[in-house]
Amino acid sequence: GALFELMNRELASYLNAGTPEDFEKRQFWFNAASRFHAVHLAPGRTYVQSSLDADCALSLGNTFQLLMNLVVFFDRCREQNWEGAWVLMDNLELLPAKESEMAVRVEAFRALDGCVRRAFHHVVLAAMEALCRLFRAAKQGGGGSEAG
């Protein structure tokens, strides 16, 4: 569990890297996490999940998976791949798509690990940026990969 806690903390802290140094650190942690995932969490490799389950710490693995997806989301935003970013955000089901989902999403937010909750405002801002860019592109009759 300690390794997951470390990777989760580091991935979350550099999620919205604003400087070249922070981006480099984020890439380092994302690459390390990707290697860990490929070696220890690949299909058929259940010993890590079994260990987390025995420690009642499955939420660490869920947080890890969410943070890995959020790194990809921020990469898509940085690349101005607004459609890809929004599709991923929509699939993560972090934000309500309609008013009737509000209470469920608020409860889901409260259940998130603190490292994700502390960075969540960056997620919301980037998701709104993606939606605005997609709306603007649709209004102008263009695609979802707008340059600026």
N, C-alpha and C positions, 0 to 999 in steps of 0.2 A: 503493500500500500504506500510506503514512503516514496518509492520511485514515481508512482502516479501523482502523489501530492506535489512532488518537486516539478514534474513536467507540467502539471495543470497550472501551478502557480506561475511558472516562467512563461508558458504559452499565453496565459491571461494577461500578464503584465506587459507583454510586447504585442498584444493583439492589434492595436491601432498605432503601430510604430510611426512616429512623426519625423525622426531623424535618420540619417543613413546608418548611424551606429546602432540605433534601436532596431532598424530593419534587418541589419546583419545579425543581431542577437536573435531576433524572431526567426530568421531563416535557420540559424543554428539549432534552435529548440524544435522547430517544425521538422527539420531533417532528422534530428535525433528521435523525435516522437514517431516519425514515419518508419524509421528503421526498427524501432521497438515494436511498432504495430505489425510490420511485415514478419518479424521473427517470432514474436510471442503471441500475437492475436490473430494470425492467419487462420482461415477455416481449418478445422481439425486440430488446432492447438488450443486445448481447453484448460491447461494447467493454471494459467494466470487467472482466468475467470473463475475456476474452481477455488483458487486461493482467495480471491476477493470475496467470493460467495461465503466461504468458510469464516472470513473475518467480518462478514456483514458489511462489506465495503463496495458493493457493486456500483454505488453512486459515483465512486472515483472513476471507474471505467466509463460510465455514462458521461461524466463531465469531460473526460479526456476526449471522447468521440465528438462531443459538441464543440469543444475548443478547436479540434482539428478542422471541423467543418467551418467554423467561424474564421479561421485563418484563410481558408480557401475563399470564403465570402469576401473578406477584406482584400484579398489579392485580385479578385474579379472587379471589385470597385476601383482599386488602384489602376487596373488595366482599362477602366471605363467599359467593362463588359457588364452593362447595367442589367441586361436581360438575364444573363447567367447568374449574376449576383442575386437578383430578385427570385429566380426560380429556386435557388438554393435556400434562400431565406424562407420562402413560402413552404418548402418541403420540411424545414426544421420546425415549423409550427410554433415559433416563439412569439409571433405577433398575431393579434386577432385579425381575421379576414372580414369579419362582420361583427356587428355589435353583440350578437348573441354569444359569441365566443369570448367576450371580455373577461367574465368571471373565471373561466377555465384557464385562460392565459395568465391572469394575475396570480392564481394559485400555483400554476406551473412556475412562474417567475419566483415566487416565494420559496419554492422547493429547490431552486438552482443553488449550486455551490456558491459561497460568498465570492470567490474569485471571479465567477462569471457575472454575478449581480453587480459587483463593483465596476465592471467594464461595460455593463449593459447599455449605458447611455451612448457609448460609441456605436454600438450595434444599431440602436434605434436611429441615430443620426445618419449613419451610412445607408440604412434601409430606406429612410425617407428620401435621401439623395437619389438612390437608385429609382425609386418610384417617380420622383419629380422628373428625372431625366427620361424615363420611359414614357411618361405622360407627354412631355414636351416633344419627344421623337414621334409619338403616335399622332399628336396634334399636327405636326409638320409633315406627316405621311412618311417618315423615315423609319429606320430600323432601331434596334435597341442598343447598338454600340455607337453612341454619339461621342464625338471628340471635343468635349469641352462645353 
